[in-house]
């Protein structure tokens, strides 16, 4: 007797809202009727502006991820306000006067549920973020082209040398082993810290305070580090003053126990992650600063 082959259920797509996406589930769970309606309308606008994006949840918030892997836009409802988040610290400042009257930080814009963002502003936010991503993605290609041309020239020169004279250089194994986060810019992650705590009713000023306590970066020195787009290795390496009380930071964040992290740089990154996590969880600032 022939055995019937099991039929596999088709995979649900999260592009363009063709099937129920994680964002649909997020919206359905919002009890505030006006906020749900406002963010549903915002979601529809983003779907129209970002048709190739995949809908996902990032940092507990709805987000639109491009095929390149970069997130172009996100939003959330927390407390009494809705929020729009471009997942970049450079987008909101560029809009300047267009956002006059709104409660805006480098990480995002807060607005009341009954006063949705105009489509003109949403479009400007998306355009600015896409332009930023395109500019960043264009830079490596130029570098790659230059590298290729250098390699071709080097190969041509090598042909003139005899086989005995050829010297092979060992690969840079140490560089390849470095975790990806070491090379990420602090400026790209800073807005995510702010978004995470603001969603829980905390402030950007409190994020800055824990960064200052841990690293010594404060005010203008912190802003310079952000503007220079220092990667995490350079950011912690140039820290004005590392707090010796950092060793008092314990517990689990990102699935790891911070006091057990062996790599010194990775441990510093996890220390900061842990402080931001404690802030988002509602811990008193005095306790976070180990006072």
Secondary structure by P-SEA (a helix, b strand, c coil): cccccccccccccccccccccaaaaaaaacccaaaaaaaaaaaaaaaaacccbbbbbcccbbbbbcccccccccccccccbbbbbcccccccccccccccccccccccccccccccccaaaaaaaaaaaaaaaaaaaaaaaaaaaaaaaaaaaaaaaaaacccccbbbbcccccccccccccccccccaaaaaaaaaaaacccaaaaaaaaaacccccaaaaaaaaaacccaaaaaaacccccccccccccccccccccccccaaaaaaaaaaaaaaaaaacccccccccc
